[in-house]
Amino acid sequence: MSEITRYNDVNLDMINYKKPSKQSNVYYSEMSYGDSKPFYIQTPRLKYNEIIKDNLKSSCNPNDFGVYDFLINLDDKNTEQTYKLSKEWFNKELPMDIIENMYRRITIPFKKDDVPQLDFKVPMIKNQVKCNIYDQSNNIINLDSIKPNAEIICIIHVKGLKFLKKDFYCDCYISQIKLCENTEFSIPDECLIEEDIYEFEVIDEEILQKNKLREELQKEYTKKEDELNELQKQIDELN
């Protein structure tokens, strides 16, 4: 089983980059993590919006932009590493501003007070999603089971840097999706209350109420008795 690293546990210094090699008409720099293991990231809970073509549209939790910040740092790491190794990779040093202009970032800028939107590539063949989708019980379900605004967690495979003629980008895609259903309360459909237990509870409550009333009456009686004794004492003194 491949190792999964939560987005907030990733150490960017442990990302490995291979020298780009030609694959068809592009150059590809494979990325790995740690001891050359596939680089898999687990996202936090995201709000599912929709899938357009082969891109999953989602948004961050309004109270946690951590995964967005992580992706910004990953973008920065990719450009810095390309700049650092450009002489080795391309036989010439490329200025940082050119690299930044060529790089297509994972993150999308957002306006103040808005929620960051995230797009992740979904592996699809003939409009069929090819990554596994699970429910809360880890049963495989289909994409139609995920409704807009549902919460999901994704496993993202960061595969490498893909260099085209005029630009390059971080090639990453969704490997798994899990639907997060609300399980805060477990409410059974059938009635679980047994009548004899309920009757005992009612009787106990009646006894408690009677005992409370008895105590209140006893206190009132004692008070009146004390008042009567005090009055009798005053009469005796007058006599």
C-alpha positions in Angstrom: 0.0 0.0 0.0 1.3 3.4 -0.9 2.1 5.9 1.8 -0.3 8.9 2.1 0.9 12.2 3.6 -1.6 14.7 4.9 -1.2 18.0 3.3 -0.3 19.7 6.6 2.4 17.1 7.3 4.3 17.4 4.0 7.9 18.5 4.3 8.7 20.3 1.0 12.4 19.5 1.4 11.6 15.8 1.1 10.3 16.2 -2.4 12.5 14.7 -5.1 12.8 15.8 -8.7 14.3 13.7 -11.5 16.0 15.3 -14.5 13.4 15.8 -17.2 13.3 13.1 -19.8 11.6 13.2 -23.2 8.2 11.4 -23.4 6.6 11.7 -26.8 6.7 15.5 -27.6 7.1 16.7 -24.0 9.8 16.6 -21.3 8.8 15.2 -17.9 10.4 15.5 -14.5 9.1 12.8 -12.2 8.5 13.8 -8.6 8.6 11.5 -5.5 8.6 11.9 -1.8 11.0 10.8 0.9 12.7 7.5 -0.1 11.6 7.9 -3.7 8.0 6.9 -2.9 5.0 8.0 -5.0 3.9 11.4 -3.8 0.3 11.1 -2.5 -1.4 13.9 -0.6 -4.6 13.7 1.5 -6.7 16.9 1.4 -8.9 18.1 4.3 -12.6 18.1 3.9 -13.5 20.1 0.7 -16.9 21.2 -0.5 -17.8 19.4 -3.8 -19.1 21.7 -6.5 -19.1 19.9 -9.8 -17.0 18.1 -12.4 -16.5 20.0 -15.7 -14.9 17.9 -18.4 -12.1 16.2 -16.4 -11.7 18.8 -13.7 -13.2 18.5 -10.2 -14.3 21.9 -8.9 -14.3 22.2 -5.2 -13.9 24.9 -2.5 -12.0 25.1 0.8 -13.5 25.1 4.2 -14.3 28.7 5.1 -12.5 28.3 8.4 -9.4 26.6 7.0 -7.4 27.7 4.0 -4.5 25.4 5.0 -4.6 23.3 1.9 -4.7 26.4 -0.3 -1.6 27.7 1.4 0.1 24.3 1.0 -0.5 24.4 -2.8 0.9 27.9 -3.0 4.1 26.6 -1.2 4.2 23.6 -3.6 4.0 25.9 -6.6 6.8 28.0 -5.2 8.9 24.9 -4.5 8.4 23.8 -8.1 9.6 27.1 -9.6 12.5 27.4 -7.2 13.7 23.9 -7.9 13.4 24.5 -11.7 15.4 27.7 -11.3 18.0 25.9 -9.2 18.5 23.0 -11.6 17.9 24.8 -14.9 21.6 24.6 -15.8 21.7 20.8 -15.2 18.3 20.2 -16.8 18.4 22.5 -19.8 22.1 23.2 -20.2 21.5 26.9 -19.5 20.5 29.0 -16.6 17.0 30.4 -16.8 16.1 33.7 -15.0 13.6 33.3 -12.2 11.1 35.8 -13.8 11.0 33.7 -17.0 10.4 30.5 -15.1 7.6 32.1 -13.1 6.0 33.4 -16.3 6.2 30.0 -17.9 4.8 28.1 -14.9 1.1 27.4 -14.7 0.2 27.5 -11.0 -2.1 24.9 -9.3 -3.7 27.7 -7.2 -6.3 30.2 -8.5 -6.1 33.7 -7.0 -9.3 34.8 -5.1 -10.7 38.1 -3.9 -10.8 39.2 -0.3 -13.6 37.7 1.8 -14.1 34.9 -0.9 -13.4 31.2 -0.4 -10.5 29.7 -2.4 -11.6 27.5 -5.3 -9.6 24.4 -6.2 -9.5 22.5 -9.4 -8.0 19.0 -9.5 -7.7 16.8 -12.6 -9.9 13.6 -12.6 -8.7 10.6 -14.6 -11.4 9.9 -17.1 -11.8 7.7 -20.2 -14.8 8.2 -22.5 -16.5 10.4 -19.8 -16.1 7.7 -17.2 -14.4 8.5 -13.9 -11.5 6.0 -13.4 -10.6 6.8 -9.8 -12.3 5.0 -6.9 -15.1 6.9 -5.0 -16.0 5.6 -1.5 -18.8 6.3 1.0 -18.4 6.7 4.8 -18.2 2.9 5.2 -15.5 2.6 2.5 -18.0 1.0 0.0 -17.4 2.0 -3.6 -20.1 4.3 -5.0 -20.6 6.2 -8.3 -20.1 9.8 -8.9 -23.9 10.5 -8.9 -23.9 9.7 -5.2 -22.1 13.0 -4.6 -24.4 16.0 -4.5 -23.4 19.6 -4.8 -22.1 21.1 -1.4 -21.3 17.6 -0.1 -18.1 17.3 1.8 -15.3 15.1 0.3 -11.7 14.1 1.0 -9.4 13.5 -1.9 -6.1 11.7 -2.4 -4.0 13.6 -4.9 -1.1 12.0 -6.8 1.6 14.6 -7.5 3.2 12.9 -10.4 5.8 15.4 -11.8 6.5 18.5 -13.8 5.4 18.5 -17.4 7.3 20.8 -19.8 5.6 21.9 -22.9 6.9 24.2 -25.7 5.9 27.5 -24.1 5.0 26.6 -20.5 5.1 23.9 -17.8 3.0 22.8 -14.9 2.7 20.4 -12.0 1.0 17.2 -13.2 -1.3 16.0 -10.4 -4.6 14.2 -10.4 -7.2 12.7 -8.0 -6.5 9.1 -7.1 -9.4 8.5 -4.7 -12.4 10.4 -3.4 -14.3 9.8 -0.2 -17.7 11.1 0.6 -18.0 12.5 4.2 -21.5 12.0 5.5 -22.7 13.6 8.7 -22.5 11.0 11.4 -22.6 13.3 14.4 -25.9 11.8 15.6 -27.0 8.2 15.2 -30.8 8.1 15.3 -32.3 4.6 15.0 -35.5 4.3 12.9 -37.3 1.9 15.3 -38.4 2.6 18.9 -35.9 1.2 21.4 -37.9 2.2 24.6 -39.3 -0.7 26.6 -42.6 0.0 28.4 -41.7 -1.6 31.7 -38.5 0.5 32.0 -40.6 3.6 31.1 -43.2 2.8 33.8 -40.4 2.4 36.4 -39.1 5.8 35.3 -42.5 7.4 35.8 -43.0 5.8 39.2 -39.6 7.0 40.3 -40.4 10.5 39.2 -43.7 10.4 41.2 -41.9 9.2 44.3 -39.3 12.0 43.9 -42.1 14.6 43.6 -43.9 13.3 46.7 -40.8 13.2 48.7 -40.0 16.8 47.7 -43.5 17.9 48.7 -43.3 16.1 52.0 -40.0 17.9 52.8 -41.5 21.2 51.9 -44.6 20.6 54.2 -42.3 19.4 57.0 -40.3 22.6 56.8 -43.5 24.7 56.8 -44.9 22.8 59.8 -41.6 23.3 61.7 -41.7 27.0 60.9 -45.3 27.4 62.2 -44.5 25.3 65.3 -41.6 27.6 66.1 -43.8 30.7 65.6 -46.4 29.2 67.9 -43.9 28.4 70.6 -42.5 31.9 70.4 -46.1 33.4 70.8 -46.8 31.1 73.8 -43.6 32.3 75.4 -44.6 35.9 75.0 -48.0 35.2 76.6 -46.4 33.5 79.5 -44.1 36.5 80.1 -47.1 38.9 80.0 -49.0 36.8 82.5 
